[in-house]
């Protein structure tokens, strides 16, 4: 187990952005053989947002970052590093974080991406903690952003009903009181990588006419396999992270699970014996927005006044890699 001490980092600003266009279950009924009833009962999703053809991941991220800076009463000059978690970068290189740095005119600071699927935001928090507490950057702008509709196969009803586009961002700095990140747990299992992946376009299957004809540039997922692992690993991650903080599920005031499927969200809450009112969900409005789901949930809870000082918040995610992680946070 990794060493953890009582030094903490905390969130001092947050914000998110979702594109204007709403794609409802009724819209999808016209595109593939599916129904609002199937999507609602199997996933909990009612609608999702869709980026415009000219909108890339960095465009959404820049807006989310501006909102987080405004929320934290901070200027770009107050930030020392930009990290973006994404699986749908504008370009394979440069990183989306560099496009964001350009858009924010943050020429004074470094920027890089994290690729950890839906877990990228929590990986980013864990990494930020080490950087900040070890004398690195004073303030980090951490974003989680996805344009998943751009890699969605609109003929595959097993995946096209699930995903949406969104960006969320937070600003992290060292905590001077007892609020902030208390503990974390993070893991990966690359043996299961091909259960959720984008097979084409990388160095394994460079983009050719054939890879495009074979739909390899789209997201591929064995949904029911991923489902089983997600439920098990998210419960495990939250339990271990709580234990590392010297807490139990009884201490938890709010669980923020990655929003992949309402059944996974409910099952994770159940594994921790939490009443439904302590388990946050907004999947009905956005669908699965991967790495953006936790920062968006955090911001909604914050501006909705649903988090009180001292509340114990547990964030937990699972995604491509496979990767999974949990962060325990005192509000
Ligand atoms: O965010 C990262 C992690 N991602 C996840 O955690 C996603 C995890 N997986 C899931 O959320 C679920 O597995 C899905 C929502 C993707 C699928 O739900 P499921 O209950 O696992 O369904 P299934 O794949 O086992 O399919 C059951 C049936 C199949 O029909 P048959 O073979 O029983 O006749 C599918 O063809 O449902 C059918 N089906 C659909 N029917 C109507 C699959 N997709 C659809 C659809 N509309 N959109």
Boltz pocket constraint, residues with backbone or C-beta under 6 A from the ligand:
constraints:
  - pocket:
      binder: B
      contacts: [[A, 33], [A, 34], [A, 35], [A, 38], [A, 39], [A, 42], [A, 43], [A, 118], [A, 157], [A, 158], [A, 159], [A, 161], [A, 222], [A, 223], [A, 224], [A, 225], [A, 226], [A, 227], [A, 230], [A, 259], [A, 260], [A, 261], [A, 264], [A, 288], [A, 290], [A, 318], [A, 319], [A, 320]]
      max_distance: 6.0
